[in-house]
Amino acid sequence: MRQFVLPDLGEGLEEAEIVAWHVTEGDHVVADQPLVSVETDKAVVEVPSPQSGRIVRLFGAKGELVKVGAPLVEFAEGQEADTGTVVGELHTAGNSRTPRMFDKPQDKPLQVLPAVRALARKLEVNLNLVQATGPEDTITRADVERAAKSLSEAGPAEPLRGMRRAMAQRMAAAHADVAPATVMEEADIGDWRSDEDVTIRLVRAIAAACMSEPSLNAWYNASAAERRLLSRVDLGIAVDTEGGLIVPILRNIGQRDPSDLRAGLNRLRADAAARSIPPEELRGATITLSNFGMLGGRFANLVVVPPQVAIVGAGRIDQRVFMHEGQPVSRRILPISITFDHRVVTGGEAARFLVALMRNLEQTL
């Protein structure tokens, strides 16, 4: 028998959830025919057949999580693979590719007495969720009972799937790896037109700042201690969806006019909301923008996701009394936060980037 495994459908993908099978056991399929739809951390993707042949076994049911490199479909022997379509790998039975996994920090062992462990099992309390208050961070009986009471008052546990699961993994990995630092400032945008496109102004300001101070438009390879400065700015745009956070990429922002940027951004947001965004539009961001002020909040310590070294945050625009031309005047103010990886970016570089960004935002275009 020949097995077809779940291919890596995106950078860093660890697993995918089966949404729907398009074939059944015993079906004859042709190369490129859709076999299954899976939900990754970014989108719902159809996985095509790599060959023509008869299916003898399907692995996994709707709603199940499948690891990258784990078998999806088993074909009867005797069919030749169509080498023009290589999205996964065909293996003999029992042989599969080892999936890529996120590096996870090593946790300190829990300090728990056997009697307390027994109580936790009885009360169905996960000790990893218990806050220790005993000597030398020992989990006590009272800690377990307090956690059990809190769990009884909370809603049912929901396993994280798709985008939310991937977000949890990536944020944990980023937190363990990056040395974050944040600089903040307030841009006086009182001279903007009333119909100014805020997001596009931010996009263009980031492009200008990257040209002025390129150190924040870079990738860092920690394992090799290598930094790569990038001449083109491919901006990740954080988009809040019902399923979780997704970051499609607005390409080459420094060489596009405002109308083209707006059209591209509208298209990316529509695709993100529909979970139909192409995987290639989610890879290769050089710096990211989070316009969280559209929802609320002024400043933020944001999360830098490697290999990027910086993320720009835009807070809620307020009308405030601000010094303008030497006089206190009511002006519109845009809060700006820049979080950077201090392993790679110096405080001076971040400050120069911020100054260039502010200068562009405060211009009247």
N, C-alpha and C positions, 0 to 999 in steps of 0.2 A: 504494500500500500504506500501511497505517496501523500504526505501531509503538506498543506499550505498553511503557513503561520500568519498571525496578525503582524503586518508590517509596521514600521515606525512611520506614522502619518504626520509627525511634526516634531520639531526639536524638543528633546527632553520628555517626549511622551513615554509614560510608564504603563498605561493601561487604557482601555476603552470599554464603554458599556454597549452591549448589544441592544439595538433599538428594534430591528426587524430583520428576519431572514426573508430573502427573496427566492430561495430554492428549498427543496426538501430532499431527504435521503432517497436515492434512486433516480433522481433527475439527471438527464443528460444536459450539459451546459456547453457553451462555446466560449472561446477566449474573449475577454473583456465584458462578458455578461455580468451584471451586478449579482453578487452573492449575498451580501449582508450590508445593512446600514449600521454604523457604530457611532456613538457619541464620544468624541474626545473632549479634552479640556476646552476646546475652542469651537467646534462645529460638529454637525452631523455629516458624516462622510460615507459614501458608498464605496465598498471594497469590491473591485472587479475580479473575475476569475483569471488566473494567469495561464490557463490552458483549456482546451476542450476535453471533455471526458465525462464519466459517470461518477456521481457523488455517492459514496457509500456511508459516510458518517459526517454529521455536523457536531461541532463542539460548542456547548454553551446554549442557554436558552435566553429569551428576551429578558432584559433587565440584569443579566449577569455581567460581571466585570471580567475582561480577558486581558491578560498581561501581554505586552509586546513580546513577540517571539514564541508565544504559546500557540498551539494548533487551533485553526478555525475550521478547516474542511479536510476530509480525507478522500482522495480520489482512488478509483480502481486502477490497478497496474495496467500498463500497456499504452497509456495516452502520452503523447509527447507535449512537453511544455512549449507554449508560444513565447519564444525568447524576446519578442517585441514588447511584451508587457511584463515588467518586473516590478511589482509593488510589494511582494512578500518573498518568501523563500519556500522552495519545495524540499522536503526532507523525507528520508525513509522513516517509517514509524519508530517512535521512541527517541528520535534525535531532533532537538530544537535549539534555536539560538538563545543564548542567555540575554534576557532583557536588560536594557540600560536602566539603572536605578539612580535615584537622587542620593547624594551623600547625606547621611543623617548624623547629627552630632551624638556623641556618646553621652548618655544620661548617667548621673550619679546613682548608684544602687539605692533602692528604697530601704530605709531603716524601719523595719516592722517586726514586732514580736510575733511568734507563731499564734498566740491566742487572738491577737488583733487581726491577723490574716484570716483566721477562721471566722471571726465576726464579720469581716468584709465579704467573705464568700456567702455567709448566711444572709446578709442584707443586700447582696448583689451590688456591691460598691466596687468600682474600679479604683484600685489604690493609686493609679497614676493621676487621678483627678482629685486626690485628697490633699489638702494643705496641711503640712506637718507643723505642729506646735510644740512637740515634746523636745526634750534635751537633745542637742546635736541633730536636729531635724528628724527626730523619730516620730512616726505616725502613732498616735495614741488611740485608745478606744473612743474617747470623746471626739476626736477628729473624724473617725469613721461614722459615728452616730450622727454628727453634724452634717456630714456629706450625704448620708442616707436620708435625712430629713429634707435637705435641699432638693435632692433628686425626686423625692416623693411629691414635692410641690411644683416641680418643673414638668414640662411636656415630655412626650416620649422621645427617645433617642432616634436621630435620623442619620444614617450613614451618609457622609459626603460623597457626592458623585460628580462626574463631569468637571465643569469649570471650577466649582467650589473645592473639590478634592485637589485639583491641580494647583489652585491658588494657595491652599493650605501648605502643600508640599513646597512650592516655590518660595513662598514667603519665609517658611522655616529655614530653607536652604540659604536664602539671601541673608537672613538675620544671622545665621551662623558664620557666614563667609565675609560679609562686607563690614568695613569700619565706617559707619555713617556719620556725617556732620551736616549741619543745616545752617544756611544764612538766609535772612529774611529782610524784606524792605517793602515800602509802600509806594506805588507809582501814582502820581498825580495825573489822572486822565480827564480832568475837567474841560480840556479843550477838544475832546473827541466829538465827532458828529453824533447826533442823537440816534442815528441808525447804524452806528459803527458795529461791524461784525467782530465781537470780542474774541472769539476763538481764533479767527483768522489773523487778527492783530497779534495775538499771542504766538501763533505759528511763525509769522514773519519776524517777530522780535527774537524768537529763539534762533532762527536762521541767521539773523544779523549778529547775535551774540556768539554763535559758534564760529562765525567768520572772524570776529574780533579776538576771541579767546578759544582756540580749538581744543584745548585740553579736556573740555567736558564732553566733546563729541568724539568719544573714543571707546575702544573695547580693551578689557584687561584680562589676560590669561594668568590666573593666579598660580597655576601649577608650574608654569614656565617663567613667572615673574616678568611677563612681557606686556608692554602697552602698545596699542596700535591706534594712532591718530587717523581719523577718517575725514576725507575731504568733502564727501557728500553727506548731507544731513537727511537721514531717514527717520522721521519722527513717529514714535509710538504714541497713539492717542488712547488714553484710558477711557473705556466706555462702560458705564454701569448698565447691566442688563438684569432681567429677572433671575436668570440662572447664575449670575455672578459677574466678576470683572473680566473683560476681554480687552486686549490691546492690539487693535489692527494698526497698520503702519501706513503713514502718508509719506510717499517716496519723494526724494529729491526736492525738499521744500524750498531750498534756496534758489531754484531755477524756475519756479512756477508763479504765475500771476494770481491775484486774489480770487478771481472768478474760477480759475482752474482748481485752486486749492479747496474752495467751497464745494465745487462739484465732486471732487474726490472724497472729501470728508463726508458729504451726504451719502455717497455710495457706500463707503466703509461702514457708516453707522447703520444703514439699512441692512446691509449684509450681516453685521454683527447681531442685530436684533432678530433676524430671521435664522440665525445659526447656519448661514450658508456661505460664510466668508471663505474664500480659497485659502488653503494652508500656507501658500507662498506669501500671502498678505499679512502673515502673523510672524514672520521670521526676519531677523536682521535689523531690528531697530538700533539706532546709534545713540539716541537720547529719547526721553519720554516726557510727555505733558499730561498732567492730571488737572483738569479744570473743575476741581471739586466744589468751587464756589457757586456753581450753578445749582447745587443742592444745599450747601450751607457750610459754614466754617470760614475762618479768615487765614490762619497759618497752619502748617502741618509739617511734622517730621515724616517724610515719605519713605518708601522702601525702594532702594536701588536694586534692580535685578541684574545680576551679571549675565553677559560680559559687559553690559553698559556700566558707566561710572557716574551717571547723574540723572536726576529727574527734576523737572520744574513743576511747581504747584501754583495754581491761581486760585485765590480765595474769593469770598463774596464781596462784590462791589458795594461800597457804602458812600453815603453823602456825609462828609465830616468837615469840621473846621480844620483848615490846613494852611500853613504859611505859603502864600503865593505872591511873588514880587514884593516880599518884605511886609506883607499885610496878612492878618488872619482872615481867611475867606472860606466860605462853604464850597467845597470842591468834591468831585467824585474821586474816590480812592480805590485802587486795585491792589490788594495785598499779594505779595509774591514770596514764595518759598523755594529754595533750591537745596536739595539734599544731594550730597556727593560722597563718593567713596574716598575717604581720606587716606587710604593706602596708596592711591594713584594721583589724586588731585590735591594740590596744596590750597591752603586757605586764601592765599593771594590770587591764585587762578580762579577760584570760585567767586571771589569778590570782584575781580575784573569782569568776569562773565555777567555777574549781577548788574554791574554798572552799565555795561553795554546793553543789556536787556532793558533796563529802566530807561536809558536814553532813547531807545527806539520806541518804547511804549508811550513816552511822554511827548513825542513829536506829534505835530498836526499834519496828517497826510492828506 
